[in-house]
Amino acid sequence: MNNSIVQKWFIMLKKIWLEKDIESVKKLLSEKFEYYENPFVQPLTSWSEVKKAWEEIKNEDILVLEINPLIIKGSEGMASYDFIYKDLEGKKHQSKGAYYVRLDSAGRAIEFRRWWVRQ
């Protein structure tokens, strides 16, 4: 599982998030994609929408970020994640959730979904 294209995708997602390298998120996405930031709203389908969603990480003091693949089958995978950060006022926030990703033949997401609960 460690060498799978999906495993590498999750590793890159974590690296980009920790480095707050928003521009590199584009490398994770296929030209046509559906990016579900929230399961109750329509997916993001353009780079500008995804970039705007990622802007919030600029103000996060990341304390913990774990992304652990649970299921990988071919070009699809699911992972759990645990995230703890402090906001600009020093208040700690924690969320836990799951990711689902489906990749194209180049290893870029054509579908990405996340579900989470905040404490």
Secondary structure, DSSP 8 states (H G I E B T S, - for coil): -TTSHHHHHHHHHHHHHHHT-GGGGGGGEEEEEEEESSTTS--B-SHHHHHHHHGGGGG-EEEEEEEEEEEEETTEEEEEEEEEEE-TT--EEEEEEEEEEEE-TTS-EEEEEEEEEE-
